[in-house]
Amino acid sequence: MDFVATSLKLASLGHEQRLRIFHQLVRAGRGGMTIGQIRDALDRPMSTVAFHLRELVEAGMVTQEKEGRSVCCRASFEALNEMLEFISNECCRGVSLPAFSRRRSA
């Protein structure tokens, strides 16, 4: 992973609706959700959900698989972990983060 790939992934999550979609998919786990289930969970029009999903798919944060007449969407935990690892290893290398450490241990 590099700065360009990481910035694309972060940008895809940088919109409230896309972050809400990704949140739903992470909570759904490996089983994922159909586009209709995401629409129902977020109470958004299908066109809005599809528009934002496209951005997440293009950034590699979500995968889609056709299952019969439905499309199952899944959070890419691999992409999420790679992005977080890159940030931790490259952006925070050698930096003490006491505020972060304090919050996590509390």
C-alpha positions in Angstrom: 0.0 0.0 0.0 1.2 3.5 -0.7 0.1 7.1 -0.2 -2.1 7.2 -3.3 -4.0 4.0 -2.6 -4.4 5.0 1.1 -5.7 8.4 0.2 -8.3 6.9 -2.2 -9.5 4.6 0.5 -9.7 7.4 3.0 -11.5 9.6 0.5 -14.1 6.9 -0.1 -14.9 6.9 3.6 -14.8 10.7 3.8 -18.5 11.2 3.1 -21.1 10.6 5.8 -23.4 8.4 3.6 -20.4 6.2 2.5 -19.2 5.9 6.0 -22.6 4.9 7.2 -22.8 2.2 4.4 -19.3 0.9 5.3 -20.3 0.9 9.0 -23.4 -1.2 8.2 -21.3 -3.7 6.1 -18.6 -4.0 8.8 -21.3 -4.8 11.4 -22.9 -7.3 9.0 -19.6 -9.2 9.0 -18.4 -11.6 6.3 -22.0 -12.4 5.3 -22.5 -8.9 4.0 -25.8 -7.3 3.0 -27.7 -6.9 -0.2 -28.1 -3.4 -1.6 -31.8 -3.5 -0.6 -30.9 -4.4 3.0 -28.5 -1.5 3.1 -31.2 0.8 1.7 -33.7 -0.4 4.3 -31.2 -0.1 7.2 -30.2 3.5 6.2 -33.7 4.5 4.9 -32.1 6.1 1.8 -33.2 5.8 -1.9 -31.8 2.9 -3.9 -30.1 5.4 -6.3 -28.3 7.1 -3.4 -27.1 3.8 -2.0 -25.9 2.6 -5.4 -24.1 5.9 -6.1 -22.2 5.7 -2.8 -21.5 2.0 -3.1 -19.9 2.6 -6.5 -17.3 4.9 -4.9 -16.6 2.4 -2.1 -16.2 -0.5 -4.6 -13.9 1.6 -6.8 -11.7 2.4 -3.8 -11.6 -1.3 -2.9 -13.3 -0.9 0.4 -16.3 -2.9 -0.6 -16.7 -6.0 -2.8 -19.9 -7.0 -4.6 -21.0 -10.4 -5.7 -24.1 -11.2 -7.7 -26.2 -13.8 -5.9 -29.2 -14.7 -8.1 -31.1 -11.5 -8.7 -29.5 -9.7 -5.8 -26.1 -8.1 -5.3 -24.3 -8.9 -2.0 -22.0 -6.3 -0.7 -19.2 -7.0 1.8 -16.8 -4.7 3.6 -13.2 -5.5 2.6 -11.6 -6.2 5.9 -8.3 -6.8 4.1 -8.4 -3.3 2.6 -9.4 -1.7 5.9 -6.5 -3.5 7.7 -4.0 -2.6 5.0 -5.1 1.1 5.2 -4.9 1.2 9.0 -1.5 -0.6 8.9 -0.1 1.9 6.4 -1.3 4.8 8.5 0.2 3.2 11.6 3.5 2.2 10.0 4.1 5.2 7.7 2.3 8.2 9.1 2.8 7.5 12.8 6.3 5.9 12.8 8.4 7.2 15.6 5.6 9.3 17.0 4.4 8.8 20.5 0.6 9.1 20.7 -0.2 9.4 24.4 -3.8 10.7 23.9 -4.6 7.7 21.7 -2.9 5.3 24.1 -4.7 6.8 27.1 -8.1 6.5 25.4 -7.6 2.9 24.4 -6.5 1.8 27.9 -9.3 3.6 29.7 
